[in-house]
Amino acid sequence: MSGDAIVCEGLTKRYGKHAGIEDIDLRVRTGEAFGFLGPNGAGKSTTIRTLMGFQRPTSGRAEVFGFDCWRARVDVARHVGNLPGDFTYDERLTGWEVVRHVARLRGHTDLTRARELAGRLQADMDRPLRQLSRGNHQKVGLVQAMFHRPRLLLLDEPTGGLDPLMRETFLDLVAEARADGATVFLSSHNLEEVHRVCERVGIIRDARLIATENIGDLISRALRHVRIVFAAPVDVAPFAALPGAQDVRADGATVTLRLAGPVDALVKLAAAQEVVDLEIGRASLEEVFLSFYGAGDS
């Protein structure tokens, strides 16, 4: 088997003239957590459906643990826990009936882990799915995706509908799965969630993978938000002249700006005056994400 959990080479899926994904080249290492970012319609769910073998690629190839995702999709399914973004089952079934059905398909008889997950997520497993709120529906989806301790978790918007407490529980469960050696492929709009879980991210736009980056590298290159309070008003011109300085503004004795790159020159310049307070904050991952799209994109 391949040393990578996921390998995509030239992976393309077209629906008539429309490209769901186009020429995707991607490798996800075994044991890593990889975030997949992009707006609705960018190709995130199409990528996951293709990895699961739910649809045949138009061209290129995709493998999970060395198994071709289309030709060996039964083998792929044995190793994967999948939560689709549009998780649905027969709405007449209860959560437990869904889990038992998935367990039979996978040849599992021990539901101890499923009961543990349901308890931690406070999932309502006894009522039919049609009677559940979106949040409880999502909890059932998480239980069925994770209870058999899969080698790979393919999670598409996994915390949709969950309250903040349950989001924290989900993040704990992902951390535990990774400690057990699982690989995580997480598609999400919740950028803080991806930031906390993943070491690397892929950014997909208009069906194409436009960047694959370590999160640490992304953040280190991002603009910093700077706020300096001086003992008295200062001339902002030297701050505006700093390499990488943007949006330099003064309000009385307070100077604010955004800075790309090292802060050494900024700190030395500020130290020439009496500094009362200094705040330097990194841009959020959302701001980093938007930098790949442009402020005008939705």
N, C-alpha and C positions, 0 to 999 in steps of 0.2 A: 504493500500500500504506500501511497505517497506520504511524505512527511508533512504535507500541508493538509489541513482539514478541507479547504475549498480551493479549487483551481478553476478559473474561467479564462479562456483564451478566445478572443474574437467573438465572444458570445453575443448573438443577435437574435432578437425575436421581433418579427414584424406581423402586424395585423393588416393585411392588404398593403396599402401604401404607407400606413402609419407605423413608425418604429416604436415599439415598447421599450426596447433596449437596443443599443447599437454598439457593436465592436467593444464589448467590455472585457478588459484584461485585468484580472484580480487574483491575488493569492492571500488566503487567510491562514496563518500558521496554526498548527494544532496547539490548543491550550490558550490561545489569545482571545481577547474580547475586542471585536471589531464593530465600530459604529458605521451605519449607512445613513447618510443625511441627504435630504432633498425635499422639495415641496411636493404636494400632490400632483400626480401625473408625470413625475420626473423619471420613473422606472423602478422605484424601490420594490414595490410589490411584484412587478413582473419578474424582477431578478429572483426573488424568493420563490415564486411559483415555478420558475424554470429549474432552480436548484432542487426543488422537491420532486421534480419529474412530473408535475401536473400538466405541463405543456412541452411540446417538442421545440427545440431551438430551430430557428430558420437557418442559421449557420453558426459556426464556431462550436465550442464544446464547454461543458461544465462537469466537474467531478467533485464528489464528496468522499473523502478518505479513499481516493483512488477508484471509486465506482462511478461509471458514467451515469449522469443524473437522469438520462432518458432510457438508455438501454438496460441499466441495472437499477431502476427506480425502487424495486422491492428491497434490494440490498441497502440502498440509501435510506429508505424509510426505517429500517431496523435500527439505524444509528442516530436518528434525528428526532428531536422534539420540536414540533412546529406549532406556533400560534399565528394564524393568519390575521391580517388586519381586519378582515371581515369574517371573523370566526362565527360559523354557523353550524348547527346540527339540527336534526329533527326536533322542532320546538316542543313536541309532545314529551320528549325524554327529560328525565331529571338529570342533574349533574352526575349523580352516581351511576345512572344508566349510561351516560356518555363515557365515563371513565371505564366502566366494565366492558363496554364495547371496544374501546381503544385497547384495553388490556388483552382482550381475546385476540384482536388483530395482531398484537405484538407477542403473543404467547406468554403473557405475564399472569400469574395467579395471586401474587402477594400485593395487596393494596395498602399495606402499612404506611408506605411513604405518601400515598394519595390522601390517607386520612390525616397524616401530619400536616401536609400542605393545606388541606381544606381548613384545618383548625387555625393555622397561623394566618391564613388569608381571610378568616372569618367568612368563608364561602357558604352560601345557602345551596346545599347539594341535594336537597330533598324535594324541591318544587320543580315543576316543568320549566324548561328554559323560557317558554313564552311568558311566564309570570315574573321573570327576574328583571331587575333594573339593569341598565347597561354595565354598571360596576360589578354586580354579581355575575352577570353573563361573562365578563372578562375574567373573573376569578376562576370560574369553571374552566375557561380556556387555558389559564395558566396551570391549573392542576393537571389537566390532561396532557399538556405539553411537557411537564417536568417530572411526573411521578415515577417514571421508569428509569430515571437517571441517564438520559441519553448522552452520547458523546458530543453531540452538537445541538445547540439550541438555536433555532431560527425563529426570531421573535420580531413580528411586524407590529409596531405601535403597541407594545405590551401593556402599558399603563393607562391606556385610554379608558376613562370612566372611573379610575381608581381615585380615592381620596388621598391626601398627603400621607397619612399614616400607613395606608396600604402600599403606597409607592415606596416608602422606606422598607417595608417588609419585603417587597419584590426585590429591591436592591440587595438586601441581605441574602435572599435566596439565590440570586445570581452569583454573589460572592462565594457562597458555599458551593455552588455547582462548579465554579472555576477552581476552588480549592481541591475538589475531587477530580480535576483534570479535564472538565468539559470546556469545549470551545463555544464562544457566544458570538452570534451574528445578530446585531441589534439595529433594526430600522426604527427610527423615532423622529418625531418633531420636538421632543423634549430634550433640548440641547444640554441642559444641566445634567440630566439623567445620563446622556451619552458621555459627557465629560467625566462623571464620577465612575462609570463602569469601564470605559474602553481606553486602550492604549493607542489605537490607531483609528482613523476614520477615513471613509471614502465619501466624496461629495459628488452626487450625480445631478446632472442638469440636462434637460431636454434629451433624455435617453442615453446620454454619454457620461462616463466616469471622467470628471474633469480634474480631480485631484485625489491623491491618497497620501495622508500625512500622519505623522505622530502628533498626538494632541499636544504634547509638550512643546513641539516645534511650532505648531500653529499659534499657541498662546504666546510663546517667546517673541514671535514676530509681530504680534498684534499691537495695536496702539495702546499706550498707557494713558489713563486719565490722571492728570496732575492738578493738584490744588495747593498753592503756597500762600500762607498768610504771613505778611511781613509786619514789622513794627511800625512802618510808615510806607506810604505809597512809593512805588519804584517805577522806573522807566521800563516799559515792556519791550522796547525795540530789541535789546540784546536777546531776550527770550524768543522773540519771533524769528531771530536770525539763527537760532540753534538748528543743526541738521535734524530733519524729521519732525520739527515742531509744526503743529497745525492749530488753527482756531484759538490763537493766543488772545486772551481777554483780561482786562483789569477792571476790578470793581473796588475802588478805594485802595486799601492795602492788600487786597486779595488778587492773586494772579491764577488764572486757570488756563490750561492748554491740553492738547493731546500730543503725545510724543511717540514716534516710531523709532525703535532702535535703542541703543544704550542710554542710560540715565546719567552717566558720570559727568558729562559736560553740564547738564542741567543742575546737578547737585553743587558743582563747583561754582557755577554762576550764582546760584541762590545764596551760597555761603558768604558771598561778598557783602550781603546785607544781613540785618538782624532778622532771623526767621522765627516766627511765633509758632507756626504749625506747618506741617508738610504731609500731604497725603498723595500716595502714588498707587493707583489701582489698575489692574490689568483689564483689558476689554473682556466682555463676556464672550462665551463661545458663539452666542447668537450674532454678535457683531463680527466675529471672525467669519462665520458662515455667510453673512450678508456681503462680506467683502468679495466673495467668489461669485456673487450673483449681480451685484450692483444695486444701488439703492432704489432704482426704479422698478426692479423685478418684483413680482408678487409670489 
